[in-house]
Amino acid sequence: MKFFKILFFIFIFLNSGVKADLNNNFIKELKQGGKLIFIRHAYAPGNGDPQNFNLYDCSTQRNLSENGREQSKKIGDLFLENKIDIENVYSSEWCRCKETASIAFKNFKTKKFLNSFYSSQFAKNRKKQVKEFQEFINNWDKKKNLIFVTHYVFISEILNYAPSSGEMVITDKNLNIVDTLEIEY
């Protein structure tokens, strides 16, 4: 039994150190600037949106939980505490993305190309959104960091990566993944 306790403490100690190193690398990359940061909206329980979904009525959408709001605050704190330069923050028009952006960064602009195309109602927009995103990135000056608060399906489509709620994915200007960081809720 004593052996397992020692093994457990070693695992916790090593795991904490690795996590700290990963955070340091993440911060180092952001401080260099010129990165794209994709953030999947913070935790919003469930999957998809209700049948009566209306883009302009948050009460009809799947929204952040209290844990999701706390997670959003942690995301913003990471950027503030580490003095990370951000050129702009862009959000999907969905309420859970706008709330994540608002809590984490206060100021943001919405972009339709960041919207979800998960439901059949919006699936037809996928190719157009990807094209508009590519055009937007092609016009970016690549000096400071840009943040995109969006959805699983958008990040998965653009980066071929499956993010968790509140996870941040850093890419270079060519959309190569540089690092990821999952903020717990």
N, C-alpha and C positions, 0 to 999 in steps of 0.2 A: 504494500500500500504506500509506503514511504517513497518508493521508487517512482510510482505514478504521480505523486504530488510534486516531486522534484522535476520530473519530465514535464508536467503541466506548467510549472513556473518558468522553466526554460523556454517552453513554447510561447508563453505569453510575452516573456521578455524579448525573445527574438522577433516575434511577430510585430511588437510595438516599434522596435528599431527599424525594421524593414518598412513599416508604414510611414514612419517619420522621414526616412530616406526618400521614399516615393513622393511624399508631400514636398520635400525640398527640391527634388527634380522638377516637379510640376511648377513650383513657384519660380525657379530659375528660368524655365522656358518662357513663362509669362513675362518676366521682367525684361527679357530680350526684346519683346515687342514683335510686331508683325505676325501675330498668330490669330487664328480663327478659333474661337471657343464656342463649341456647341454644348448647350445645356438642355438636357431633357427636363421639362417642367418638374417641379417638386412633387412630392407624393400626393396623389389624388386617388383615393380608393376606387377600385372597380376597373372596368375595361371599356374603352369606347365611350360613346355618349348615349343618353336615353333616346328613345324613339321620337320624343317631342323636341329634340334638340333645335335650338335657335341660336345662331352665332351672335346675335345682338341682345340676348337675354341670358345672363349668367345663371339665373335660377333654373334654367332648363338643361344646364350642362353639368358634367362631372367636374367638381371643383376641388381645390386643395383642402386637405384636412388640417387640423391644428398642427399635427406633426409636419405636414407639408409646409406650413407657414414658418415653423421653426427651422426646417431644412433650408428654406429660402433665405432666412436671416443668416444662417451659417455660411451660405454661399457668398452673400454680400460681404460678410465679415472677413472672409478669406481674402477678398480683393482689397478691402480697406486696410486691414492690419498689415498687409504686405506691400501696400502702396503700388498696386499694379495699375499701369496706365491703360486706359480704355478709350478708344476713339468714340465708339457708339455701342449702344445696346439695342438690339432689334428683337422683337417678339412676334410670335404667331398672334393671330387675332382671337384665339380661344382664351376664355377667361382664366383658365388655370395657368397658361403661359404668361399672360399679362400680370396676373397676381404674383407669380414667381419673380418676374422682372421688376415689378414695382417694389416688392419687399426687399429684394436683394440689391437693386441698383437705383431705385427711385425714378430716374429719368430713362425713358426708352421710347422707341418708335415701333409701330407695328408694320409688318411686311406680309403681304398675302402669300408670297412664295414660301413662307415658313409654316403655313397652315397645315393641318393634318389632312391626309387623304385616305385615312383608315376606313371610313365608312363608304358604302357604295354611293352615297349622295355626293361625295367629294373625290372619289377615285379617278374620275375623268380628268381631274386637274393635275395629276402627278407629273406628266411629261412637261406641261407648261411651267409648273412651279420649278422643276429642276432646271429648265432652260433659263428662266428668269433669275434664279439664284446664280447660275454660272455667269450670266451677263453682269450681274451685280458684282461678283467677285473679280471679274476681269477689269472692272473700273476702280477697284479698291487700290489705294496708294501703297499698301503693304508696309506702312511704317509703324502704326500703332495696332493694338489688339482690337478685334471686333468680337462682340458676343451675340450669339443667336440662341434665344430661348424658344425651343420648339418641341417637337413630338418624336416619339420612338420611330414612327414610320419615316419621317423626314431624315433623321440622322442615319437610320438604317439604309435608306435609299442612297444618300449622298456618300456615306463613308463605309458602307457594308459592315457596320458595327451595331451591336445590340446594347444600347445603354439602359441602365436602371433609372428609376425616378430620381431626379436631382443629380445625376451623374454628369460630370463635365468631361468633354473630349477636346483636347487641343490638337489642331492640325497646323501644318505649315501652309504656305500660299498655294501649294499644289494638292492640298487636301490629303496629305500623308499624315496619318496619326502619329503624333509626337509623344503624347502621354494622356492618361485618363485619371480622374479622381472622383470617387463616389463619396458624396457627402451623406452621412447617415441621418436618419430622421428619427 
